[in-house]
């Protein structure tokens, strides 16, 4: 499902690049080159945030039969790496990331289906409502379908992006707006996830989501015509 999501995301980004009038081939090359550090960053961030599980068995880090990736880690690595890459390819930073929104959301929708099938990012058990689902270690319970909710939120943001893109006043505004929207949704949905024993209810993902919202709103405020 990750592979399907990446293919769908690259296709969506290519369509968006043509619609935006930027060099679609260069955007395609940039996207392909950035996928590799995105996957590496996502894996490393997951390992760092679950180090208690990995420090006794480091070989598990690159075991492809096990799930484990955190999207925020991919963002953290790819965003700074994109600056010199986009400069080399003569692509504007804001315009490229507006297009990349469609790649990211397309990949996210299918990727969350993969999470659902694998049991990772599982929702917490719920007696009031939920779906009978497993977590990453195979424990089945009536759970909040967090992965489905996140995929649904990505789909909502995708439709929203298509609707408002042409009306936004500057390149990069769509990226900032969708990033803020995703951060808001993630703050809420993060509370539905199952926590490790002894873990705090306010996770690092909450903190990063809040930071994303603040930075995105600041970028929108600074760039919006007065």
Residue pairs with C-beta under 8 A, 6 or more apart in sequence:
1 110
1 111
1 113
1 114
1 117
2 107
2 110
2 111
2 114
4 110
5 106
5 107
5 108
5 109
5 110
5 111
5 113
5 114
6 35
6 107
8 106
8 107
8 109
8 110
9 102
9 103
9 104
9 105
9 106
9 107
9 108
10 28
10 31
10 32
10 35
10 103
11 106
12 102
12 103
12 105
12 106
13 27
13 28
13 31
13 99
13 100
13 102
13 103
13 106
14 24
14 27
14 28
15 102
16 98
16 99
16 101
16 102
16 103
17 23
17 24
17 27
17 28
17 99
18 24
20 95
20 98
20 99
22 91
22 92
22 95
22 96
22 99
23 89
23 90
23 91
26 89
26 90
26 91
27 91
27 96
27 99
29 89
30 82
30 85
30 86
30 89
30 91
30 96
31 100
31 103
33 85
34 78
34 81
34 82
34 85
37 74
37 77
37 78
37 81
38 74
38 75
38 77
38 78
39 69
39 74
40 77
41 73
41 74
41 75
41 76
41 77
41 78
42 69
42 70
42 71
42 72
42 73
42 74
43 61
43 62
43 68
43 69
43 73
44 73
44 77
45 69
45 70
45 72
45 73
45 74
45 76
46 68
46 69
46 70
46 73
47 54
47 61
47 68
48 73
49 70
49 204
50 68
50 196
52 196
53 60
54 60
54 61
60 66
67 115
67 118
67 119
67 120
67 136
68 120
68 136
70 205
71 108
72 205
72 208
82 93
82 96
82 97
83 93
86 92
86 93
86 96
92 171
93 172
94 170
94 171
94 172
94 173
94 175
95 171
95 172
97 172
97 175
98 165
98 171
98 172
98 173
98 174
98 175
100 175
101 161
101 174
101 175
101 178
102 158
102 161
105 154
105 155
105 157
105 158
105 161
105 178
106 158
108 150
108 151
108 154
109 151
109 154
109 155
109 158
112 121
112 147
112 148
112 150
112 151
112 154
113 147
113 151
115 121
115 147
115 150
116 133
116 145
116 147
116 148
116 151
118 136
119 133
119 134
119 135
119 136
119 137
119 138
120 135
120 136
121 146
121 147
121 150
121 193
122 133
122 134
122 135
122 136
122 143
122 146
122 147
122 193
122 194
123 130
123 133
123 143
123 144
123 145
123 146
123 147
123 149
123 192
123 193
123 194
124 143
124 144
124 146
124 192
124 193
124 194
124 195
125 141
125 142
125 143
125 194
126 142
126 143
126 144
127 142
129 144
130 142
130 143
130 144
130 145
131 142
131 143
131 145
131 148
132 140
132 141
132 142
132 143
133 140
133 141
133 143
133 145
134 140
135 141
135 143
135 194
143 194
144 192
146 189
146 192
146 193
149 189
149 192
150 185
150 186
150 189
153 182
153 185
153 189
154 182
157 178
157 181
157 182
157 185
160 178
160 181
161 174
161 177
161 178
164 174
164 177
165 174
168 174
168 177
169 223
169 224
169 225
170 223
170 224
170 225
172 219
172 223
173 220
173 223
173 224
176 216
176 217
176 219
176 220
176 223
177 216
177 220
179 212
179 215
179 216
180 212
180 213
180 216
180 217
180 220
182 209
182 212
183 209
183 210
183 212
183 213
183 216
184 209
184 213
186 205
186 209
187 206
187 209
187 210
187 213
190 203
190 205
190 206
190 209
191 201
195 201
195 203
